């Protein structure tokens, strides 16, 4: 027991600092985990649950192991050695983490039929994050052993350790989210907090004049990680990206060719916004959504007020301006960095105002009414429940002018009874008198138009015949011919109960299963060689 009180550990302040930086690093790694996984598996509540659950498992096991080893061998060298290992593991995450995620996904996508995203995210989280956080979980029980010297003040000592851990955790929660990740990215954030843990352990070993080889080796490995792990690229297979970076809310990727510029907020699930460099349609759901202004009754476009909730880079606004001329358009976008990209790369007109705010919060704060409100805030399974409930659509309706039209982009067209789109459509149908839908060709998107005006389809047919642009006219004729009146049911989402992540996950499973089946058939018939050749 005498060894625990030697040298630098005679002053309990160093023990408290160890607890502080350990707690801070645990939370920083947890937040970094969400950003590392989000581009591949989304940032939904399901993914957060997996992250929190696996980290809690790791910490609990670490607490048990740390307590037992501290009782059997109360040697601080072992604790600070474990912290070094944890630091180096965390530093290696930017180097190999994304390759591990892609590798795990590639294996599981061919071996599981259901809940692919849940399983892939869980396995990736277990492989990448459990071990270092298990090691950090040994810190608290070990420090209790080293810091409690008598029973007279053990409560005070343990309480102080807990306070330092909590304060460190608070700082480790706010700094990555608001400072390091937006400023320097996820990779460097991992390196920063790994460096803090490593520096703490090096101070210990230097002051104790021990572990010289261990210190030198750890510094060299950390230097290697800093040299190779400095990268904000999640789509490492892409070579010609115009922009790749992160914001408080999203991973952001911009790429362009001779025809268009596109934004993706994740790696695996396609395009969220697009700008066409020539005067042409996008070929995406934005074209279908342009039917909404034509559903109004004989109103000049320059007198129309249009609101877009989920502005993105302004594709819908730009296309409406291009084909309809002057319209009073404004947008709401929660991610200010996306708005910045819209001005820089997507030619969003400066005369279109964009408010940085949550869509529902904006409606709550505004008294203005609109002729058209577009709801385009859903992407993959990251559907904000507060913008999918009956209460939300009632709020949208209250901001529509008489006979105004709401258009909603639903991006995951499911086939099973009780899928996410059926829930959204039934919920909207419970609020509006008229609802019609059209499926977007060549994609999983579906556009839903809702209004209290029963003549929206008749108005669309009339105004389509008056269009002079041949491409737009053909598109609107296609929309009109494929519109289906929605027969509402009883699948209703409310503020109290809106399981949008689970519903979205079901559709994602269907889509992945359909997409992968082709390659599974090749693998069964031709083996791995045939699969590689087909890719």
N, C-alpha and C positions, 0 to 999 in steps of 0.2 A: 504493500500500500504506500510505501514511502515514495515510490517512483512517480506517483500521480501528482505530487505536490512540489516537484522540483522545478527549477528554472522559471521559464516564462509563466508556468501555470500556478506559481505561487500567488500571482495577481489574478483574481477571479475575473477581472475585466476582459482578459483574452478569451476566457471561456464564454463569457457573455457575447463577445463579438463573434465567436464561432457560431453560437446559436443564432445570432442575428443574421449573419450572412448565409447560413444554411437555410433558414426560413425564407429569406429573400430569394435565394436561388431556386428553391422548390417551386415557388409561385411563378417565377420567371420562366422556368422550364415548362410548367403547365400551360402558360399562355403561349409560349413558343410552340408547344405541341399542337395547339389548336390552329396556329397559322401554318405549320408544316403540313398538317393533314387536310386543311380546308381546300386547297386547290385541287385535291384528288377526290375527297369524299364529302365536300361541302362543310359549312360551319353551322349545321343545324343543331338543334337541341340534342338529337340522338348522338351526334359525334361528341358533343361536349359531355354527355353522360358517360360515354365510353372512356374519354380522357380522365374525367374526375374519378370514375370507378376504378380504373386500373391504377391510377396514381395512389388512391387511398389504400388499395390492396398492397401496393409496394411499400408504402409508408408503414402500414400496420405490421407487415412481416419484418421490416427493418427495425421497428421498435422492439419487437420480440427478440430478434437476433442480437441487437445492440445491447439490450439489457442483460442477456445471458452471457455474452462475451465479456462485458464489463465486469460482471461478478467473477467469472473464471480467470480473466487475465486483465487486470486494471492497468493496462499499459497505454498511455495516450499516443504512443508512436503508431499503434495499430489503427486508432481512430483517424488520425491525420493521414495515414497511409490510405485508408478507405476514401477519405475526402479527395485525395489526389486522383485515385482511380475514377471516382465519380466525375471529377472535373474534366479529366481527359476523355471520358466517354461522352460527356455533354459536348465537348469541343469537337469530337468526331461526328456528331449528328449532322452538321452542315456539310461534311465531306461525303458521307455515305447514306444519310437518311432518306433522301428522295429516291435513290437507287433501290434501297430496301423496300420502300413503299411500292414502287413500280414492279419489283420482282415478286413481292407477295401478291399483288393484284393480278399479275400475269398467271401465277400458279392457281389462285383461288377461282379466277373467272372461268377456268376450264374444269374445275372440280366441284363447284357448288352450284345448285340450281335456285336457291332462295337466299334472301338476305345477304347478298354479296357485299354490299357496302358496309353493313354492320360487321360482318365477319372480317372483311379486309381491314377495316379501320381498327377493330379490336386486336387482331393479330399484329398489325403494324405498331400499334401503341404498346403492346406487350413486349415486342422484340426491341423496340428503340428506346423506350422510356422506363420500363419497370426496373431494370438493374441499377442505373445510377440513382434513382429515387429510393430504391431499397437501401442503398448504401447511405444516402443522406438521412434515411429514417433511423439509422443507428446512432445519429448524433445526439439527440436529446437524452436517451437513457444513459449513454456513456458520459455525457457531461454532468448529469446528476450524480453519477458515481464519483466523478473527479472533484466536484465542487462541494459536496456535502461532507463536512469533516466532523460534525457532531449533531446531535438531535435537537439542540437548543434553538438553532436557527435554520433548520432544514426547510421549514415551510417558506421562510423568506427567500432562501436561495432558489428553491424550485420555482417559486412565484416570479422571481426576477428573470430566471431563464425563460419561463413561459412568456413573460412580457417582451423580452428581446426577440424571441421567435416570432411573436405576433406582429410586433412593429416591423421586423424585417419582411414578413409576409405581406404586410400592407404596402410597403415600398415596392416589393417585388411584384405586386399586382399592378400598380399605377405606372411605374417607370417603363416597362416594356410596351404597354398599350399606348401611352401618350407621348413617349419620348423615343425610345430606341427603335422599335419596329417601324414607325412612320419615318424616322430620320435616317436610319442606316440599314433597316431590313431585318428579317428573321435570322438569317445566318450569322450576322455580326452580333445580334442580341445573344444568341447561344454562346458565342465566343467571349463576349464581355463577361457574362456571369460565370462561365467556366474559368476565365482568367481570375476572377475575384476569389473563387474557391481555391484555385491553385496557389495564388499569392498568399492566402491565409495559411495554407499548409506549409509553403516554403518558409514563411516567417517562423513558424513553429520549429521546423527542422534546423534552420540556420541558428536560431537562438539556443536550441538544445544541442547544437553541434553534432547532429546525427543525420543519418540517411543521405549522405552526400551523393552517392550514386543515384539514388532514387530521385533526388531533386534535379540533377543534371538530365537524367533520362526524361523526366516529365516535362522539363522546359523545352527539350528538343522536340518531343512529340507535339507539344502545344504549338510550337513555332511552325511545325509542319501543317497542323490543322489551320492555323491562321493563313498560311500561304496558299493552301488548296481549298479551304472551306469558305473563302470570301466570295460568295456568289448569291445573287438574289434571283437566280434563274431556277424556276421549278420545272419548266418545260425544257429540260436540258437537251432534248433532241432537236429543238428548233434553233436554226442558225441565223435567220434573217428577221428577227423581231425588230420592229421600229421602237418599241418601248416595253420594258418590263419592270414592274416595281410593286410597291405595297402602299396601302393607305391604312387608316385606322380600321376600316371595315372590310377591305377586299385585297386579294391578289389581283393585279391588273396587267393585262397583256394586250399590246396593240401591234397589229401586223397589217401590211398593205401590199397590194400589187397594182398593176396598171389600171384596174377597174374599180377597186374599192379599198377602204380602210375599215378594219374591224376591231372591235373590243371584245375580249373574253375576260371574265372575272374568275375563271378557274381553268384547269388544264383539261379536264375530261368531258365537259358538258357543253361544248359548242360556243356559239357567238351570242353576245348579248346586245351589241349595237353595231351598226354598219353605216358607212357613208359612201355613196356612189359618186365617183368622180365625174362621170358623164351624166347627162340628163336622161336617166333611165330608172326603172323601178328596181327595188332591192331583190325581188324574188322571194321575199320572206313575209312574215306576218304583218309587217308594217304596211304593206300594200293593201292587205285585206282590211286592216283597221281604218284605212282612209275612206271606207264606206260610211263611217259614222257622220261626218259633216253632211253627206248627201242624204242622210235620213231625216234631216230637218226640213221643215215646211217652208219653201220659197224664201230663204233668207240669204242675202248676199254674203259671200265669204268674208268680205272686209268688215262685216258687222258681227262676225262670230267670235265668241270668247271661248277659248279652248284651254283646258288645264290637263297637264300630263303628270300623273303621280308615278314616279319611277322614271325620271327623265333620261337617265343614262347619258349617253353622249348626244342625245337630241335627234335620233334618226327620224322619229315620227314627226317632230316639229319641222325638221328640214324638208322632209318629203311633202308635208302639207303646204309649206310655203312655196315649194318648187312647183307643185301641180295646181294649187288653188289660189295662188297669189297672196295678197296681204290678209292675214288673219291675226287676231289678237291672241297670241299663244304665250303661255307661261308654264314653267315646269317646277317640279319639286324633286330634289335628289338629295338623299341623305349623305352621300359621299362627295365631299367637296373636291376631292382629287379627280374624280370622274368628270366633274364639271370643268375643271381646269384642262383636262385632256380633250374635252369636247371643243373647247375654243382653239386649242393648239393643233389638233390633228383631224378633227371632224367638221371643221368649218361651220360650227354652230353660230348663227348670226348673233352679233352683240346686242341687237334690239330685242332678243328673246330673253326675258329675265328668268333666272333660275334661283329658287330659294333652297338653301341647305337646311333640310328639316325632314323629319319623318312625315310621311304622307297623311296619316290620320291626325297627327298633332297639328299639321298645317290646316286641315279642314276645321278642326276644333277652334283654331285661333282666327279663322277668316269668316267674313260675312258675305263675301262675293259669291255670285252665282254664275254659272257657265252654260253654254249651249252644248258643249261636248266635254266629257271628262274621260280620259283614258287612264285605266289602271294597269300599269305594266311593272309591277313590283315583285313579281314571282320569278325565281330562277331555280332550276333543278329542284331539290327538296328544301331549299332555304326559303320557305314561304312564311312571311311574317303573319302570325296568327291574328294580330290586331288589325290586319288589312284583308282578312278573309271571312270575317264574321258577319252575322245579320246586322249587328249594331253598326258596323263599318259601312255597309252598303246603304243602310238607312241614312247615315251621315252624308254619303255621296249624293243620294237622292235629294237631300235637303239643299244641296249646293247646285242642283241643276235648275235651269230655267224651265218654264212651262214647256212640256213636250221635248225637253232636252234628252240627249242620248249619252249613256255610259257604254264604253267599249272596254272589255277586259281581255287581256291576253293570258290564256291558260296554256302553259308550255308542256304539259305532260298529259297526253290524251290516252287515258286508260280504257281498257275493254271490260274489265270485270265489274260486276255489280258493286256499287258502293265505293267507286274509285274517287280520287281527289277532285276530278273535274265534275263528277256528278254531285258531290257535296257542294262545291262552289256554285254550280248552276242551280241546284235546288234552293240554296240560300239566297241567291240573287232573285230567283223566281218568286220567293216568298215576300220580296220587297217591291218588285216592279210588276206592272200589269202585263207587259210584253217582253219576251226574251226570245231571241233567235241566235242560232249558232252556225258557224261555217268552219270546216276543217281546212287547215292550210296544207296544200299539196306538197308532198315531199318532206314533211316534217311531222313532229308530234304535237305541234301547236294547234290550238283551237281558239277562235275569236268568238266572244259572246257579246251581243249588242242588246242593251236593255233600256226600256223607256216606259213611260205611262201613256205614250202616244201609240195607238194601235195601227197607225198608218206608216210606220217607219219603212217597211218593205216597199209599200206603194210609192212613197217619196223617193226611195233609192232608185226604183225602176224608172221613175219619171226623170230624175236628174241625171241618171246615167245616159239616157238618150240625148241629153243636151250637151254632153261633154264633147270637146273638140280635139282633145289629145287622144290619139288612136290607142296608144298603149294603156293609158289609164282607163279608157272606155272599155277595152277588152277585159281588163282586170276586173272592173266593176260588174261587167256582165257575167264573168265567171263567179264572182261572189254572189250575185243575185240568184243565179241558177242553182247554186249549191246551198243557199240558206235553208235552214231547217227550224221550224218553230219548236222551241223547247217545251216539252211536257214536264212540268215541275213535279217533283216527288217530295219525300219527307226527310231527306238527308240534310239536316240543317246544322251549320256551324255557328256557335255563339261565342261571346267573349269568355264565357265560363267553360265551354268545352269545344275545343278546336284542335283535334289531333292531326294537324296538317303534316307534321314530319313523318309520322307512321304511314299516313295515306300516300304521301309522296314517295316514300320508300317502296311501297308496293308497286307503284307504277314504274319506278326506276328498275326494279327487279325484272318486270315484264320486258322493258325495253332492252336491258342488257341481255336477257335470255334470248330474245329474238335476234339481236345483233351477233351474238357469239355462236349461235347454233350452226351457222354456216362453217365457221372454223372448226367447231367440234366435229362436224361431219368429215371434214378434210383430214383431221387428226385420226379419226377412227379408220378411215379408208387408206390413208397414205403414210400415217405415222408422223413423227416429228420433222422428218425431212420435207415431206409434202407441205406441212404447216409453215415451215420457214420459207419455202419457196413461194407460197401464196401470199405471205406478208411482204 
